[in-house]
């Protein structure tokens, strides 16, 4: 009789244990469910998912409407799951997505020209003054790669040795430069008047130039004919 009573108690205990176990299972969310939840959220937001969560992990069950998922890293690397239900909890997981390596494009280097030794403002550059050096020649740098564009030019400012020469270092190649002494030529009907003048501005071929008459001090406007000649109208030869 006692044996039967003990067996009955054991059977009842087993029923209670199974009932508690089922209730516990129904009232938790597993790691596997959590993983699926996060993956679906990432996919819905157009993000790649590569997360790892232990399937045995258990959290109190939470109504789906009470679950908030956030990307706390801003780049989908850290995902936070927050339950705001009766039994609040939170969980953070790392999303190990494949990062694409950004390959930096190599800047193209070129042979550009520099001076062997220091030359001061106003100096004329000769071929023997030049050496070549390697530089990243971009639009912003504007270094000179053609020797013909340097030789014979005058420096606008002092340039140190081994310093790549830029276009901004060179004076503009004007036909007539400001302060140059020129001859003012005025061809009239039967006479040609020639007078000495001083250029008041730079000018290229047949460009307008102001010239101060040395004798009268009067400033007149003419056209640059050549390095030494200014004519008063374009019809003159």
SULLINPE-V844581 format. One record per residue. N is the residue number from 1. RES is the residue in three letters. OMEGA is omega in whole degrees, 0 to 359 (* if undefined). BURIAL is 1 if it has 9 or more other ideal C-beta (glycine too) atoms within 8 Angstrom, else 0. D_CENTER is the distance of its C-alpha to the mean C-alpha in Angstrom with 1 decimal. Layout:
n=N res=RES omega=OMEGA burial=BURIAL d_center=D_CENTER
n=N res=RES omega=OMEGA burial=BURIAL d_center=D_CENTER
//
This chain:
n=1 res=UNK omega=180 burial=0 d_center=91.3
n=2 res=UNK omega=179 burial=0 d_center=89.0
n=3 res=UNK omega=180 burial=0 d_center=87.0
n=4 res=UNK omega=180 burial=0 d_center=86.5
n=5 res=UNK omega=179 burial=0 d_center=85.4
n=6 res=UNK omega=178 burial=0 d_center=82.8
n=7 res=UNK omega=179 burial=0 d_center=81.4
n=8 res=UNK omega=178 burial=0 d_center=81.1
n=9 res=UNK omega=179 burial=0 d_center=79.2
n=10 res=UNK omega=179 burial=0 d_center=76.8
n=11 res=UNK omega=179 burial=0 d_center=76.2
n=12 res=UNK omega=179 burial=0 d_center=75.5
n=13 res=UNK omega=179 burial=0 d_center=73.0
n=14 res=UNK omega=178 burial=0 d_center=71.2
n=15 res=UNK omega=180 burial=0 d_center=71.0
n=16 res=UNK omega=180 burial=0 d_center=69.6
n=17 res=UNK omega=179 burial=0 d_center=67.0
n=18 res=UNK omega=179 burial=0 d_center=65.8
n=19 res=UNK omega=179 burial=0 d_center=65.6
n=20 res=UNK omega=181 burial=0 d_center=63.5
n=21 res=UNK omega=180 burial=0 d_center=61.3
n=22 res=UNK omega=178 burial=0 d_center=60.7
n=23 res=UNK omega=178 burial=0 d_center=60.1
n=24 res=UNK omega=181 burial=0 d_center=57.5
n=25 res=UNK omega=183 burial=0 d_center=55.8
n=26 res=UNK omega=185 burial=0 d_center=55.7
n=27 res=UNK omega=178 burial=0 d_center=54.3
n=28 res=UNK omega=174 burial=1 d_center=51.3
n=29 res=UNK omega=186 burial=1 d_center=48.0
n=30 res=UNK omega=177 burial=1 d_center=47.2
n=31 res=UNK omega=179 burial=1 d_center=44.1
n=32 res=UNK omega=179 burial=0 d_center=44.3
n=33 res=UNK omega=179 burial=0 d_center=44.4
n=34 res=UNK omega=179 burial=1 d_center=41.6
n=35 res=UNK omega=180 burial=1 d_center=39.5
n=36 res=UNK omega=179 burial=0 d_center=40.3
n=37 res=UNK omega=182 burial=1 d_center=39.6
n=38 res=UNK omega=180 burial=1 d_center=36.0
n=39 res=UNK omega=178 burial=1 d_center=35.3
n=40 res=UNK omega=179 burial=0 d_center=36.6
n=41 res=UNK omega=179 burial=1 d_center=34.4
n=42 res=UNK omega=180 burial=1 d_center=31.2
n=43 res=UNK omega=179 burial=1 d_center=32.2
n=44 res=UNK omega=181 burial=0 d_center=32.9
n=45 res=UNK omega=176 burial=0 d_center=29.4
n=46 res=UNK omega=181 burial=0 d_center=27.9
n=47 res=UNK omega=177 burial=1 d_center=27.0
n=48 res=UNK omega=181 burial=0 d_center=28.1
n=49 res=UNK omega=175 burial=1 d_center=30.9
n=50 res=UNK omega=184 burial=0 d_center=31.9
n=51 res=UNK omega=181 burial=1 d_center=34.1
n=52 res=UNK omega=179 burial=0 d_center=37.2
n=53 res=UNK omega=178 burial=1 d_center=40.0
n=54 res=UNK omega=181 burial=0 d_center=43.6
n=55 res=UNK omega=182 burial=0 d_center=46.0
n=56 res=UNK omega=181 burial=0 d_center=48.6
n=57 res=UNK omega=182 burial=1 d_center=46.6
n=58 res=UNK omega=172 burial=0 d_center=48.4
n=59 res=UNK omega=177 burial=1 d_center=47.4
n=60 res=UNK omega=181 burial=1 d_center=49.7
n=61 res=UNK omega=184 burial=0 d_center=49.7
n=62 res=UNK omega=178 burial=1 d_center=47.6
n=63 res=UNK omega=181 burial=0 d_center=47.9
n=64 res=UNK omega=180 burial=0 d_center=44.9
n=65 res=UNK omega=182 burial=0 d_center=44.5
n=66 res=UNK omega=180 burial=1 d_center=44.2
n=67 res=UNK omega=179 burial=1 d_center=41.4
n=68 res=UNK omega=178 burial=0 d_center=37.8
n=69 res=UNK omega=181 burial=1 d_center=34.9
n=70 res=UNK omega=171 burial=0 d_center=31.5
n=71 res=UNK omega=186 burial=1 d_center=28.1
n=72 res=UNK omega=180 burial=0 d_center=27.8
n=73 res=UNK omega=182 burial=0 d_center=24.7
n=74 res=UNK omega=179 burial=0 d_center=22.5
n=75 res=UNK omega=178 burial=0 d_center=21.6
n=76 res=UNK omega=180 burial=1 d_center=25.2
n=77 res=UNK omega=178 burial=0 d_center=25.8
n=78 res=UNK omega=182 burial=1 d_center=28.5
n=79 res=UNK omega=180 burial=1 d_center=31.1
n=80 res=UNK omega=175 burial=1 d_center=33.7
n=81 res=UNK omega=185 burial=1 d_center=37.1
n=82 res=UNK omega=175 burial=1 d_center=39.2
n=83 res=UNK omega=182 burial=1 d_center=42.9
n=84 res=UNK omega=180 burial=0 d_center=44.2
n=85 res=UNK omega=183 burial=1 d_center=47.7
n=86 res=UNK omega=177 burial=0 d_center=51.0
n=87 res=UNK omega=186 burial=0 d_center=49.9
n=88 res=UNK omega=176 burial=0 d_center=46.2
n=89 res=UNK omega=177 burial=1 d_center=44.0
n=90 res=UNK omega=184 burial=0 d_center=40.4
n=91 res=UNK omega=179 burial=0 d_center=38.7
n=92 res=UNK omega=180 burial=1 d_center=35.1
n=93 res=UNK omega=178 burial=1 d_center=34.1
n=94 res=UNK omega=177 burial=0 d_center=31.1
n=95 res=UNK omega=186 burial=1 d_center=29.6
n=96 res=UNK omega=179 burial=0 d_center=28.6
n=97 res=UNK omega=179 burial=1 d_center=26.4
n=98 res=UNK omega=178 burial=0 d_center=24.9
n=99 res=UNK omega=177 burial=0 d_center=21.3
n=100 res=UNK omega=180 burial=0 d_center=19.4
n=101 res=UNK omega=178 burial=0 d_center=17.8
n=102 res=UNK omega=180 burial=0 d_center=14.2
n=103 res=UNK omega=180 burial=0 d_center=14.6
n=104 res=UNK omega=180 burial=0 d_center=11.8
n=105 res=UNK omega=180 burial=0 d_center=12.3
n=106 res=UNK omega=178 burial=0 d_center=14.0
n=107 res=UNK omega=180 burial=0 d_center=13.0
n=108 res=UNK omega=176 burial=0 d_center=16.1
n=109 res=UNK omega=182 burial=0 d_center=18.2
n=110 res=UNK omega=174 burial=1 d_center=20.8
n=111 res=UNK omega=178 burial=0 d_center=24.0
n=112 res=UNK omega=186 burial=1 d_center=23.6
n=113 res=UNK omega=176 burial=1 d_center=26.4
n=114 res=UNK omega=180 burial=1 d_center=27.2
n=115 res=UNK omega=176 burial=1 d_center=30.5
n=116 res=UNK omega=181 burial=0 d_center=33.1
n=117 res=UNK omega=183 burial=0 d_center=34.1
n=118 res=UNK omega=173 burial=0 d_center=33.4
n=119 res=UNK omega=185 burial=1 d_center=34.2
n=120 res=UNK omega=178 burial=0 d_center=34.7
n=121 res=UNK omega=179 burial=0 d_center=33.9
n=122 res=UNK omega=180 burial=0 d_center=36.1
n=123 res=UNK omega=177 burial=0 d_center=36.7
n=124 res=UNK omega=182 burial=0 d_center=36.8
n=125 res=UNK omega=177 burial=1 d_center=34.9
n=126 res=UNK omega=182 burial=0 d_center=37.2
n=127 res=UNK omega=181 burial=0 d_center=36.5
n=128 res=UNK omega=178 burial=0 d_center=37.9
n=129 res=UNK omega=192 burial=1 d_center=35.4
n=130 res=UNK omega=169 burial=1 d_center=32.5
n=131 res=UNK omega=177 burial=0 d_center=31.0
n=132 res=UNK omega=177 burial=0 d_center=28.1
n=133 res=UNK omega=179 burial=1 d_center=25.2
n=134 res=UNK omega=178 burial=0 d_center=22.3
n=135 res=UNK omega=171 burial=1 d_center=18.8
n=136 res=UNK omega=187 burial=0 d_center=15.3
n=137 res=UNK omega=180 burial=1 d_center=15.9
n=138 res=UNK omega=179 burial=0 d_center=12.8
n=139 res=UNK omega=181 burial=0 d_center=13.1
n=140 res=UNK omega=182 burial=0 d_center=11.9
n=141 res=UNK omega=178 burial=1 d_center=14.6
n=142 res=UNK omega=175 burial=0 d_center=17.4
n=143 res=UNK omega=184 burial=1 d_center=19.8
n=144 res=UNK omega=182 burial=1 d_center=23.2
n=145 res=UNK omega=180 burial=0 d_center=24.5
n=146 res=UNK omega=182 burial=0 d_center=27.8
n=147 res=UNK omega=183 burial=0 d_center=30.6
n=148 res=UNK omega=180 burial=0 d_center=32.5
n=149 res=UNK omega=182 burial=0 d_center=29.9
n=150 res=UNK omega=185 burial=1 d_center=30.5
n=151 res=UNK omega=179 burial=1 d_center=34.2
n=152 res=UNK omega=180 burial=0 d_center=36.5
n=153 res=UNK omega=180 burial=1 d_center=33.8
n=154 res=UNK omega=181 burial=1 d_center=34.2
n=155 res=UNK omega=178 burial=1 d_center=31.7
n=156 res=UNK omega=179 burial=0 d_center=30.4
n=157 res=UNK omega=180 burial=0 d_center=29.9
n=158 res=UNK omega=178 burial=0 d_center=30.7
n=159 res=UNK omega=182 burial=1 d_center=28.7
n=160 res=UNK omega=178 burial=0 d_center=29.1
n=161 res=UNK omega=179 burial=0 d_center=29.9
n=162 res=UNK omega=177 burial=0 d_center=27.3
n=163 res=UNK omega=183 burial=0 d_center=24.6
n=164 res=UNK omega=183 burial=1 d_center=22.9
n=165 res=UNK omega=177 burial=1 d_center=24.2
n=166 res=UNK omega=176 burial=1 d_center=22.0
n=167 res=UNK omega=181 burial=0 d_center=23.5
n=168 res=UNK omega=178 burial=0 d_center=23.3
n=169 res=UNK omega=188 burial=1 d_center=25.8
n=170 res=UNK omega=175 burial=1 d_center=28.4
n=171 res=UNK omega=177 burial=0 d_center=30.9
n=172 res=UNK omega=184 burial=0 d_center=31.1
n=173 res=UNK omega=182 burial=0 d_center=33.9
n=174 res=UNK omega=174 burial=1 d_center=36.3
n=175 res=UNK omega=174 burial=1 d_center=39.7
n=176 res=UNK omega=179 burial=1 d_center=41.2
n=177 res=UNK omega=179 burial=0 d_center=39.5
n=178 res=UNK omega=179 burial=0 d_center=40.2
n=179 res=UNK omega=177 burial=0 d_center=43.5
n=180 res=UNK omega=176 burial=1 d_center=44.8
n=181 res=UNK omega=183 burial=0 d_center=48.5
n=182 res=UNK omega=175 burial=1 d_center=49.3
n=183 res=UNK omega=178 burial=1 d_center=52.4
n=184 res=UNK omega=182 burial=1 d_center=52.7
n=185 res=UNK omega=179 burial=1 d_center=54.7
n=186 res=UNK omega=180 burial=1 d_center=56.5
n=187 res=UNK omega=176 burial=0 d_center=58.6
n=188 res=UNK omega=186 burial=0 d_center=61.3
n=189 res=UNK omega=184 burial=0 d_center=64.1
n=190 res=UNK omega=185 burial=0 d_center=66.3
n=191 res=UNK omega=175 burial=0 d_center=64.5
n=192 res=UNK omega=181 burial=0 d_center=61.3
n=193 res=UNK omega=178 burial=0 d_center=60.3
n=194 res=UNK omega=179 burial=0 d_center=58.1
n=195 res=UNK omega=181 burial=1 d_center=56.9
n=196 res=UNK omega=180 burial=1 d_center=54.5
n=197 res=UNK omega=178 burial=1 d_center=51.3
n=198 res=UNK omega=180 burial=1 d_center=48.1
n=199 res=UNK omega=181 burial=1 d_center=44.7
n=200 res=UNK omega=178 burial=1 d_center=42.9
n=201 res=UNK omega=176 burial=0 d_center=39.5
n=202 res=UNK omega=178 burial=1 d_center=37.7
n=203 res=UNK omega=173 burial=1 d_center=38.5
n=204 res=UNK omega=186 burial=0 d_center=38.1
n=205 res=UNK omega=179 burial=0 d_center=40.9
n=206 res=UNK omega=173 burial=0 d_center=42.8
n=207 res=UNK omega=180 burial=1 d_center=40.3
n=208 res=UNK omega=180 burial=0 d_center=41.9
n=209 res=UNK omega=175 burial=1 d_center=42.7
n=210 res=UNK omega=182 burial=1 d_center=44.6
n=211 res=UNK omega=178 burial=1 d_center=47.4
n=212 res=UNK omega=178 burial=1 d_center=49.7
n=213 res=UNK omega=184 burial=1 d_center=53.3
n=214 res=UNK omega=184 burial=0 d_center=54.5
n=215 res=UNK omega=185 burial=0 d_center=58.1
n=216 res=UNK omega=183 burial=0 d_center=57.9
n=217 res=UNK omega=182 burial=0 d_center=54.5
n=218 res=UNK omega=178 burial=0 d_center=53.7
n=219 res=UNK omega=181 burial=0 d_center=50.1
n=220 res=UNK omega=180 burial=1 d_center=50.0
n=221 res=UNK omega=179 burial=0 d_center=47.3
n=222 res=UNK omega=182 burial=1 d_center=47.5
n=223 res=UNK omega=182 burial=1 d_center=45.5
n=224 res=UNK omega=180 burial=1 d_center=44.4
n=225 res=UNK omega=174 burial=1 d_center=46.6
n=226 res=UNK omega=186 burial=0 d_center=45.9
n=227 res=UNK omega=186 burial=0 d_center=45.0
n=228 res=UNK omega=189 burial=0 d_center=48.3
n=229 res=UNK omega=175 burial=1 d_center=49.4
n=230 res=UNK omega=179 burial=1 d_center=48.7
n=231 res=UNK omega=186 burial=1 d_center=50.6
n=232 res=UNK omega=173 burial=1 d_center=51.4
n=233 res=UNK omega=187 burial=0 d_center=51.0
n=234 res=UNK omega=181 burial=0 d_center=49.3
n=235 res=UNK omega=180 burial=0 d_center=52.7
n=236 res=UNK omega=176 burial=1 d_center=53.9
n=237 res=UNK omega=* burial=0 d_center=53.9
//
